[in-house]
């Protein structure tokens, strides 16, 4: 299998279907656009890598009642297991 994407043709231009800048102003605009996109991507990756912030935000989404009910359920289940083991 031959991969030709990104190769250059006889005139030195790209043959992968992309169109280059049509002058220095267009090139500057494309560079600025690429920088902005790269900045956004870096910010998104940094946010995903920030585990403490993600845990904090997940904790804020959990209703406190659900945590209390879940904790109580675990305590009741543990007491039931201990009682069952004691009598069997």
C-alpha positions in Angstrom: 0.0 0.0 0.0 1.4 3.4 -0.9 0.7 6.5 1.1 1.0 9.8 -0.8 -0.6 12.3 1.5 1.7 15.2 2.2 4.0 14.5 -0.7 5.0 17.2 -3.1 4.4 17.3 -6.8 6.8 18.2 -9.6 6.2 21.9 -9.0 7.0 21.6 -5.2 3.4 22.2 -4.2 1.4 19.9 -1.9 -0.6 17.2 -3.6 -2.8 16.2 -0.7 -5.6 18.6 -1.6 -4.7 21.4 0.8 -4.4 24.9 -0.4 -1.5 27.0 0.8 -1.5 30.7 1.8 -1.9 33.1 -1.1 0.5 35.7 0.4 2.0 36.8 3.6 -1.2 38.3 5.1 -3.1 35.0 4.4 -0.2 33.1 5.9 -0.2 35.2 9.1 -4.0 34.7 9.4 -3.6 31.0 9.1 -0.8 31.0 11.7 -2.9 33.0 14.1 -5.9 30.6 13.6 -3.7 27.6 14.2 -2.3 29.2 17.3 -5.8 29.8 18.6 -6.9 26.3 17.9 -3.7 24.9 19.5 -4.3 27.1 22.6 -7.8 25.8 22.9 -6.6 22.2 22.6 -3.9 22.7 25.3 -6.5 24.2 27.6 -8.9 21.3 27.1 -6.1 18.8 27.7 -4.9 20.6 30.9 -8.5 20.6 32.2 -8.8 16.9 31.6 -5.5 16.2 33.3 -6.5 18.3 36.4 -7.8 15.3 38.5 -8.4 17.3 41.6 -10.6 19.8 39.8 -12.5 17.0 38.0 -13.2 15.2 41.3 -14.3 18.5 43.0 -16.7 19.2 40.2 -18.1 15.7 40.2 -18.6 15.9 43.9 -20.5 19.1 43.5 -22.9 17.4 41.1 -23.7 14.6 43.5 -26.7 15.5 45.8 -25.7 15.4 49.5 -28.8 13.3 50.2 -27.6 10.6 47.8 -24.3 10.5 49.7 -26.1 10.2 53.1 -28.5 7.5 51.8 -25.7 5.6 50.2 -23.6 5.7 53.4 -26.6 4.6 55.5 -27.3 1.7 53.1 -23.7 0.5 53.4 -23.9 0.7 57.2 -27.2 -1.3 57.2 -25.8 -3.9 54.9 -22.6 -4.3 56.9 -24.7 -4.7 60.1 -26.8 -7.3 58.4 -23.8 -9.3 57.3 -22.3 -9.1 60.8 -25.5 -10.2 62.4 -25.9 -13.1 59.9 -22.4 -14.3 60.5 -22.9 -14.1 64.3 -26.0 -16.3 64.3 -24.9 -18.8 61.6 
